Amino acid sequence: MSYVENKLGSYVELCDDPTPSPAGIIIFGASGDLTFRKLIPSIFQLFKKRKLVNFYLLGVGRSNINDEEYRKKAYNRLLEDFKDKKLINMFVSHLYFLSGNYNSEELYNNLKKDYHI
């Protein structure tokens, strides 16, 4: 723990900011409006604050798109609120997309096979 002196002359304990652990985030319904309006910007904020470093985000949805199309959609959405193109590019490089039908066993087999989940 670290301590800092406050204006009253006493010492206050500071919480050390731990190094983030590796993380995997899977979003079902990831090609929908809610994901791009709320989830992607919120997760980007964690990345921007260095709370997510070694991570991946796997979007799962019914839309027939690939990783690059998903990244481009996320990139364009983030540009609406944030101006740091380099940081946005770094973030979207962690995004992946798996297309499929939620009722299909094949989707879940692909998750296990391709993403070791």
Sequence and secondary structure as in RCSB ss.txt:
>XXXX:A:sequence
MSYVENKLGSYVELCDDPTPSPAGIIIFGASGDLTFRKLIPSIFQLFKKRKLVNFYLLGVGRSNINDEEYRKKAY
NRLLEDFKDKKLINMFVSHLYFLSGNYNSEELYNNLKKDYHI
>XXXX:A:secstr
 EEEE TTS EEEE        EEEEEETTTSHHIIIIIHHHHHHHHHTTS  SEEEEEEESS   HHHHHHHHH
HHHHTT   HHHHHHHHTTEEEEE  TT HHHHHHHHHHH  
